[in-house]
Every structure is written in C-alpha cells, then in structure tokens.
Amino acid sequence: MELKAKTPAGGGLSAGQIVQKYGIVFALLLACLTLTLINENFLTTRNVLNVLRQTSINGVLAIGMTFVILTRGIDLSVGSVVALTGVVSASFATTSSAGFIPGAPWPALVAIAIGLLVGMGCGGVSGVIVARFRVPAFVATLGMLSAARGLTLLYSSGRPIPALSDSFRWIGTGSVLGIPVPIFVLLGTFAAAHFVLTQTRFGRHIYAVGGNPHAAKVSGLPVNRIRFMVYVISGALAGLAGMILAARTGSALPQAGIAYELDAIAAVVIGGTSLAGGVGRVSGTLIGALLIGVMNNGLDLMGVESYYQQVIKGFLIVAAVMLDQSKNKQD
C-alpha cells in the first residue's frame, strides 16, 4: 500500500512539504542574510558579481551532471575533462611562439568548437561504455577520469599553455553592460537545460529512464541512446567550463579541475536531484551551485581556511543525501 503525505484541508502544502520543496531557497537566503550581517562587504555589487563569476564554472558543470544523475548515473570524469579541453582549446588560441598548433592563434570560435568536440568525445566514450557495455557509471567515468588526466599531461607535456589570445580570453574575462561574460554563459546554459528538461520529448524521456528504466524500455523508449546522450551533454558542458577556466586564468593548466566533480555532484544533490534518478530540477541545481559559491565566498571573507570549507561542504552533501533518502522512504 502506497503512503502519501497528507495535505491540509484547504489543499495547500504542509509545513514539511514546503521545507522539502523550497528548503534550498530558504537556505540560500539565510546564508546571504547571515553573511550580510557578519561582513559589510558581502552584499556589494562587486562581490555579488564576483560570487556569480566564481559560481559559473561549477554551475555549468553541475547542470551537465544533472542530466546524468537524472538517469541514475554519475560522471566522475568532469574535472579531468575540464583540464583536457582547457589545454586542447588553448593550444589553438595561444599567441606563444612555443604553441603546439601551427598557425596559432586560430579564431576563438574555432578553438571553442574544438574544445566542445573534445568534451563531447570524452562524454561519448563514457556513454558508450555505460549504455552499450553495461559497465556501472561509477567505474566507467572513474576510468575516464584517469584517462583524460593522462591525455592532458601527454598533450601538454605537463606544462601550462600561456599567452591566450584576447578574443579567447573574452569568454572568461570579458563583460557586457558591466556583467561578466561567464554569468551570461551560465544563465544561457541554465535556460537551455531548463527548456530541454521541461519542454521537450527528450527531457521527458530522461525522467522516464531515471524513474524506471525497465518500464521505459518496455514502453519503447531508446534507453541506451538516452543514457549515451546525457554523458555527451555532460562532457560538452565540462568542455565549456574548462575553456571558461582557461580563459579566466589566461593560461591552461594541466592540473586544473582537480576535484571539480565533487563540487558539481554536491550542487546537484544539494539542489534536490535524487541519486535514485527520475526526480530533480535544473533550477535546484543552479541554486545549489549558488549556495556553494556563497558559502565559499563568505568563508573567504571571514578568513576561514579552505580546509574548513571542505569539511562544511562534506557535511552539506551528507545532509542532502540523508534528506533524499528520508523522502524516498516516505514515498
């Protein structure tokens, strides 16, 4: 017998349901209010834009991770893909005489397109291994994590690729109407992902596969193709994040992106997407990424060491998973 949460007589949401549905929003507002009271520099325009700029990379990664987790998968390779796409695209955009590619710098759009293709290729390999060969996503993407990092070091010979062209750096350091370009990239990525997941047949199929893969297959859905595509999407967005990071720093570092997958997964889980698949919203992921960004920025302003930030982030992840498990048991 299925048990359902009771609602008030008027048909509205109960207090528990409100907390479950909007708790992440309340947490973000409470964090902002607390940090505003503690430090007068937090709510300045400069700092708010800085938080959003810093959040953009993890936000883009987390949006791609949302697609994967909605299908009951996981992508541990995104941090290494960030590094790989960064050095490959940068090699086409460097103005250094020691550049890897003849004729560099190439047009920025060409370098960006190549970076996206590299990211999609990495995601596609993971997707084939998961969908076609039925290897658990944890194992497949763990292998890609190691392979992509190794390819990064081989391609760059373990050296950073410096002196990126101004047109390429614009995606990381430029601004439009005083707003940093990475913020527009994050908002555009969010809008596209939200549209796909809520307004398209492909989006509905993703939820169906995550909710009940067997039923989705019996219903005639191309389950393997959908699983393959979500890893391609995750890889493409990891590539985009890698190029933003390289453009922001002015050089592509082969050691970039280490542990970025943890922040991405944290944003998705904190944002309410279930690790069991089929439940979640990309808007929650965006708020989760913002909450992590606000927390990191606030702790930096208060002079708290990064080690403590990792501890706090770990507790947030565990708390979010415990909440998710409690909701699954109630359902």
ZIQUI-V573122 format. One record per residue. N is the residue number from 1. PSI is psi in radians with two decimals (* if undefined). D_FIRST is the distance of its C-alpha to the first C-alpha in Angstrom with 2 decimals. Layout:
BEGIN
{{N PSI D_FIRST} {N PSI D_FIRST}}
END
This chain:
BEGIN
{{1 2.26 0.00} {2 2.29 3.79} {3 2.37 6.43} {4 2.53 9.72} {5 2.45 13.13} {6 2.56 14.99} {7 2.74 18.28} {8 2.81 21.45} {9 -0.56 22.45} {10 -0.06 24.90} {11 0.01 22.36} {12 -3.10 23.78} {13 2.50 22.42} {14 2.96 21.81} {15 -0.72 24.12} {16 -0.69 21.60} {17 -0.62 20.80} {18 -0.74 24.55} {19 -0.75 25.24} {20 -0.67 22.75} {21 -0.67 24.23} {22 0.17 27.87} {23 -0.68 28.30} {24 -0.59 30.39} {25 -0.79 32.68} {26 -0.69 33.19} {27 -0.74 33.95} {28 -0.79 36.53} {29 -0.70 38.17} {30 -0.72 38.31} {31 -0.75 39.90} {32 -0.75 42.43} {33 -0.79 43.30} {34 -0.80 43.74} {35 -0.55 45.94} {36 -0.72 47.95} {37 -0.57 48.77} {38 -0.70 49.62} {39 2.10 51.72} {40 -0.29 53.67} {41 -0.14 53.93} {42 -0.79 50.20} {43 0.31 49.93} {44 2.69 53.16} {45 -0.74 53.15} {46 -0.77 54.49} {47 -0.65 51.78} {48 -0.78 48.92} {49 -0.61 50.26} {50 -0.73 50.61} {51 -0.80 46.96} {52 -0.69 45.87} {53 -0.77 48.32} {54 -0.57 47.09} {55 -0.39 43.45} {56 -0.74 44.23} {57 -0.88 44.31} {58 -0.60 41.06} {59 -0.78 39.46} {60 -0.77 40.53} {61 -0.78 39.33} {62 -0.58 35.93} {63 -0.76 35.43} {64 -0.69 36.03} {65 -0.54 33.71} {66 -0.77 30.91} {67 -0.74 31.11} {68 -0.83 30.82} {69 -0.53 27.95} {70 -0.42 25.91} {71 0.32 26.10} {72 0.36 25.00} {73 -3.01 28.70} {74 2.58 31.33} {75 1.74 35.06} {76 -0.04 37.23} {77 -0.09 40.43} {78 -0.60 40.87} {79 -0.75 43.29} {80 -0.61 45.56} {81 -0.61 45.37} {82 -0.82 46.52} {83 -0.77 49.59} {84 -0.85 50.31} {85 -0.56 50.17} {86 -0.85 52.20} {87 -0.62 55.07} {88 -0.85 55.12} {89 -0.66 55.21} {90 -0.56 57.65} {91 -0.39 59.99} {92 -0.24 60.45} {93 0.02 60.93} {94 2.52 63.23} {95 0.06 66.79} {96 2.50 67.88} {97 -0.27 70.66} {98 0.40 68.71} {99 2.76 65.84} {100 -0.53 64.11} {101 2.20 64.26} {102 2.43 67.65} {103 0.00 68.25} {104 2.56 65.75} {105 2.39 64.80} {106 2.91 63.19} {107 2.50 61.81} {108 -0.68 58.80} {109 -0.60 56.63} {110 -0.80 57.46} {111 -0.71 56.58} {112 -0.75 53.26} {113 -0.72 52.44} {114 -0.73 53.27} {115 -0.73 51.04} {116 -0.70 48.09} {117 -0.68 48.76} {118 -0.79 48.88} {119 -0.75 45.53} {120 -0.64 43.99} {121 -0.76 45.57} {122 -0.79 44.06} {123 -0.65 40.60} {124 -0.69 41.17} {125 -0.79 42.07} {126 -0.72 38.91} {127 -0.71 36.89} {128 -0.76 38.53} {129 -0.70 37.94} {130 -0.86 34.22} {131 -0.75 33.54} {132 -0.72 36.11} {133 0.03 36.45} {134 0.51 32.87} {135 2.36 34.21} {136 2.42 31.75} {137 -0.64 32.48} {138 -0.79 33.35} {139 -0.79 36.06} {140 -0.81 37.36} {141 -0.42 37.84} {142 -0.69 39.21} {143 -0.73 41.80} {144 -0.59 42.58} {145 -0.85 42.96} {146 -0.75 45.71} {147 -0.79 47.27} {148 -0.65 47.49} {149 -0.71 49.03} {150 -0.74 51.52} {151 -0.62 52.43} {152 -0.82 52.97} {153 -0.65 55.45} {154 -0.79 57.17} {155 -0.70 57.56} {156 -0.03 58.89} {157 0.49 60.75} {158 0.17 58.98} {159 2.58 60.87} {160 2.69 59.73} {161 1.87 60.71} {162 -3.03 62.58} {163 0.99 64.38} {164 2.62 61.82} {165 2.67 63.14} {166 -0.63 62.82} {167 -0.60 61.00} {168 -0.73 58.31} {169 -0.34 58.07} {170 -0.58 57.48} {171 -0.26 53.76} {172 -0.47 53.50} {173 -0.19 56.28} {174 3.00 57.04} {175 2.68 56.12} {176 2.09 55.92} {177 0.61 56.88} {178 0.00 56.68} {179 2.21 53.08} {180 2.46 52.71} {181 -0.68 51.88} {182 -0.50 48.97} {183 -0.72 47.13} {184 -0.66 47.58} {185 -0.77 46.39} {186 -0.81 43.19} {187 -0.68 42.59} {188 -0.70 43.39} {189 -0.75 41.03} {190 -0.80 38.23} {191 -0.75 38.95} {192 -0.77 39.01} {193 -0.71 35.76} {194 -0.72 33.99} {195 -0.80 35.32} {196 -0.79 34.28} {197 -0.44 30.68} {198 -0.36 30.15} {199 0.01 32.60} {200 2.77 32.97} {201 -0.67 31.26} {202 -0.74 31.80} {203 -0.75 29.88} {204 -0.62 26.85} {205 -0.62 27.11} {206 -0.81 27.17} {207 -0.66 23.81} {208 -0.76 22.41} {209 -0.72 23.92} {210 -0.59 22.61} {211 -0.77 19.05} {212 1.60 18.81} {213 -0.68 22.26} {214 -0.80 21.48} {215 -0.65 20.08} {216 -0.70 23.07} {217 -0.74 25.45} {218 -0.58 24.21} {219 -0.07 24.63} {220 0.16 28.22} {221 2.51 28.37} {222 1.36 31.16} {223 -0.81 29.03} {224 -0.70 32.05} {225 -0.68 34.25} {226 -0.77 31.85} {227 -0.71 31.55} {228 -0.77 35.34} {229 -0.63 35.93} {230 -0.54 33.96} {231 -0.59 36.17} {232 -0.76 39.22} {233 -0.78 38.25} {234 -0.73 37.74} {235 -0.71 41.11} {236 -0.75 42.87} {237 -0.53 41.76} {238 -0.67 42.73} {239 -0.74 46.08} {240 -0.77 46.42} {241 -0.69 45.68} {242 -0.67 48.23} {243 -0.63 50.92} {244 -0.75 50.31} {245 -0.81 50.68} {246 -0.71 53.87} {247 -0.63 55.28} {248 -0.74 54.65} {249 -0.26 56.38} {250 -0.09 59.17} {251 2.66 58.75} {252 2.12 56.12} {253 2.28 55.42} {254 -0.36 54.20} {255 0.17 52.31} {256 2.73 50.43} {257 0.09 46.65} {258 2.20 46.06} {259 0.19 42.56} {260 -0.51 41.87} {261 -0.51 38.66} {262 -0.74 37.34} {263 -0.67 38.02} {264 -0.81 36.44} {265 -0.69 33.21} {266 -0.77 33.29} {267 -0.70 33.70} {268 -0.82 30.77} {269 -0.78 28.37} {270 -0.58 29.74} {271 -0.02 29.39} {272 0.02 25.60} {273 2.27 25.22} {274 2.37 22.50} {275 -0.29 23.88} {276 -0.10 20.75} {277 2.77 22.10} {278 -0.13 21.26} {279 2.24 21.28} {280 2.85 24.57} {281 2.51 27.66} {282 -0.43 31.28} {283 -0.66 32.21} {284 -0.68 30.26} {285 -0.75 32.19} {286 -0.76 35.44} {287 -0.67 34.74} {288 -0.75 33.80} {289 -0.70 37.13} {290 -0.69 38.96} {291 -0.76 37.52} {292 -0.73 38.79} {293 -0.76 42.08} {294 -0.76 42.54} {295 -0.82 41.79} {296 -0.78 44.28} {297 -0.76 46.90} {298 -0.72 46.57} {299 -0.60 46.89} {300 -0.76 49.89} {301 -0.56 51.51} {302 -0.01 51.08} {303 0.35 52.66} {304 2.34 49.65} {305 2.64 50.07} {306 -0.46 47.87} {307 -0.73 46.72} {308 -0.58 44.95} {309 -0.69 43.40} {310 -0.67 41.80} {311 -0.81 40.38} {312 -0.73 38.92} {313 -0.67 37.46} {314 -0.75 35.83} {315 -0.67 34.16} {316 -0.76 32.92} {317 -0.84 31.34} {318 -0.74 29.62} {319 -0.71 28.37} {320 -0.71 27.01} {321 -0.69 25.18} {322 -0.71 23.74} {323 -0.72 22.51} {324 -0.75 20.99} {325 -0.68 19.19} {326 -0.64 17.89} {327 -0.68 16.52} {328 -0.67 14.82} {329 -0.65 13.13} {330 -0.62 11.99} {331 * 10.62}}
END
